[in-house]
Amino acid sequence: MEALGLVYVASALLIGLGALGTAIGFGLLGGKLLEGSARQPEQGPALQGKMFLMAGLLDAVPMIGVGIGMYLIFVVAPGLVG
């Protein structure tokens, strides 16, 4: 029964730290976009396109973490009970 609690803690940490890392990454990414656009305003649209590409790639990290966390909760944890 103790292992069941560890699975829940592991999945919560996986989801929470993935979301925290993504939030920090989005903050840095947005700050660098504003910084680059302020230095060279004519490059603003090109930088914005690249920023959206990186934001899409960065957003995949917590989605993968949620998928693995749900796998742990719904597949691994019930196997430990029975």
Buried (B, 14 or more C-beta within 10 A) or exposed (E): EEEBEEBEEBBEEBBEEBBEBBEEBBEEBEEEBEEBBEEEEEEBEEBEEBBEEBBEEBEEBBEEBBEBBEEBBEEBBEEEEE
